[in-house]
Structure formats: structure tokens, C-alpha cells
Amino acid sequence: MAHVLAVLEQKEGALRGVSREVVAAAAELAAALGGEAHALALGGPGLAGQVGGLGAVGAARVRVGEHDALARYVPESHAPAVAAAVREGGYAAVLFAATAQGKDLAPRVAALLDVPLVTDVTGLEVEGGRPVAIRPVYAGKAFARVRSSAAPFLASIRPTVFTSKDPGAQAAGAVETFTPAVGEARTRFREFKAAGGSMDVGEATIVVSGGRGMRDPAQWSLLEDLRDAIGTDCALGASRAVVDAGWRPHGEQVGQTGKTVAPKLYFAIGISGAIQHLAGMRTAGTIVAVNKDPDAPIFKVADYGIVGDLFEVVPRLAKELRALPRG
């Protein structure tokens, strides 16, 4: 049978949210191929206790490789372990998340297996019994359909594009724990530092992003105040122009060359709406734009638009949010 493997990610012993999306994509592709979706999680001892809910998003089988050397992501240890699991399973396709870790791991695994890799995939289909990947090109202005005659078919999927099934849609998948063979690595993990704050902009429910309309980095306190007024589960984002100017860290960049986000609520403050930025946030649930230019492209995708001076609008918005009852 043509089974599909989803390679999961974990941080501090807990699965990252994007892992459920990879499983959902694998389940969708496996169904079209007539096979099953399997999942592979690598981490330290105890990781098996974190994978119990993956059956609900389509995983028929979950393999958990536990080893002290895998507690933190080190490519020299993880890539051979993933490649060995792929060879053992004889999978028709293997999916990764197109995250920072996935963009480092997937090419290494592809090299070890000597097969090509399709990156930043936003759609998966099957033609003639073989997977076909759909990915954006030319800054999202067009889409390419990519086929490969090599086996297995390797692809990394864009985060927030593939949605998981409702909990309980499928019985819990079988969980198997094993100890991977891990060789001596030449590198050692020392510490993890998050850029741009404690919350990852790609995982936040609400994102407040700023662009060149903020004028200078000192004005970012306005957005920080708005974020604080909103409360928990809110992260700051930024356009590429702002990051290139050195105003904000790259970890906050939203767009084609930054992170793809799909929060329930997205604030675009002083952002004109270049196609490269829209490629990273247009799938947000609700988009609120603030810009003094009524013809700014951002208003074409915004659900709510405020034409006005952001230096007047944003403080007023933060004030009104703080006045709302909490409960």
C-alpha cells in the first residue's frame, strides 16, 4: 500500500501545533493514494505521552523514537534517524513542515535518500497514482504543479495551509515506541533564543503587524501597547521592509520570505500590502487594516479598513480595548 509519513516537530518535549497540520496533509494524500498516514516523532524520553491525539487528525500509526540525544534538534542526529525510518517503512511520500527546523531537516533527509525535495507546498493531489505538489511561484502570482518520478516523494508543506480534522474524527492511531540508532554528533545544542519575544508569530491567535508607516523603530511602542491591550495569545509581526531596515528581528517577519500566518485576527498597521506580504497573511480569519492611503492594496484583502493616521487610530484602539469588560 502507498503509505505517507508525516515527520513531526517537538519543542521542550511537546509537539508543536504545526505537527497536526503535517499529519492532516499526510492523511489527505494517503487517502488519495489508497494508503495510510503514519507519523514519526523524534525526541527525548517521555515524548510518547504527547502523541495520543494524532489519530484524531488522521494518523493510523505513530512511531516515537526516544533518545536523550534527540531531546533537542541537532541535524546530524535527526536526519539519519528520519532517513532510516523512511527506508524501513517503504513510504510512497514523506511530508515535513516548511518551518525553520523543517527547512533545515528536509533537504538533509532528501540528500541521504538521494531524491528531490519540493518545498513550500500549499496543495497536494494525485495523478496517475503519483503525488503532485502545488506550490506558489513569482511571489504568489502563479502556482506550479510539480511531479517527481523518484521514490519516495518528499515535500515540505507551508504552515497554516492544511487544516486538521475535528477531534474525534478517527480512532486513536497505534503508538509504537523505539530507540533510534544515534551516532556521535560533531555539534552540540547549547541554548535556544527566541527572536522577537516569547510568542511565535506563526502560532499566535492574534497578530499585530507594522510596516514602514510606523516611520521609525521608536514608534513600535504603540504596537506593543495595542498587543498588551489585547492580552494573551497575541504576537507582534512586521513587514519585510521593516525587518530589512533593522527595526525588528527577522523572527517577526510575515510574508513570502518570512513566516506564513493564519491567526483568527490580523492587524496590518501602516502596511501598504505588497504581494509578498499578502502571501504570508491573506488566510487570516479577519484582517483589520489601518493606513492613511485609501488606495493602499491592503484594503483589497481587509475585512475592516480604517483610513486615517495610525498615530491617532492605534492609541484610541488600544484605549477602547482596555475599556472592554474582561471575562
JOVENFEN-V761202 format. One record per backbone hydrogen bond with DSSP energy under -1.0 kcal/mol. NH is the residue of the N-H (numbers start at 1). CO is the residue of the C=O. If there is no record, write none. Layout:
BEGIN
((NH,CO) (NH,CO))
END
This chain:
BEGIN
((3,1) (4,36) (5,93) (6,38) (7,95) (8,40) (11,14) (14,11) (16,9) (19,16) (20,17) (22,18) (23,19) (24,20) (25,21) (26,22) (27,23) (28,24) (29,25) (30,26) (31,27) (32,28) (33,29) (34,30) (35,30) (38,4) (39,61) (40,6) (41,63) (43,65) (47,44) (49,46) (50,47) (51,48) (54,51) (57,54) (58,55) (59,54) (60,37) (62,174) (63,39) (64,176) (65,41) (66,178) (67,43) (70,67) (71,68) (77,74) (78,74) (79,75) (81,77) (82,78) (83,79) (84,80) (85,81) (86,82) (87,83) (88,84) (89,85) (90,86) (92,3) (93,3) (94,153) (95,5) (96,155) (98,157) (99,97) (103,99) (105,101) (106,102) (109,105) (110,106) (111,107) (112,108) (113,109) (114,110) (115,110) (118,154) (121,156) (122,134) (123,134) (125,132) (127,130) (130,127) (132,125) (133,146) (134,123) (135,144) (137,142) (141,138) (142,137) (144,135) (146,133) (153,92) (155,94) (156,118) (157,96) (158,121) (161,158) (169,166) (174,60) (176,62) (178,64) (203,200) (206,233) (207,265) (208,235) (209,267) (210,237) (211,269) (213,270) (214,211) (215,212) (216,214) (219,216) (220,217) (222,219) (224,220) (225,221) (226,222) (227,223) (228,224) (229,225) (230,226) (231,227) (235,206) (237,208) (238,252) (239,210) (243,239) (244,240) (245,241) (246,243) (247,242) (252,249) (253,250) (254,238) (255,259) (256,276) (258,255) (259,253) (261,280) (264,205) (265,205) (266,286) (267,207) (268,288) (269,209) (270,290) (278,274) (279,275) (280,277) (281,278) (282,278) (284,281) (285,263) (286,264) (288,266) (289,304) (290,268) (291,306) (296,293) (298,272) (299,296) (300,297) (301,298) (303,287) (304,287) (306,289) (312,309) (313,309) (314,310) (316,312) (317,313) (318,314) (319,315) (320,316) (321,317) (322,318) (323,319))
END
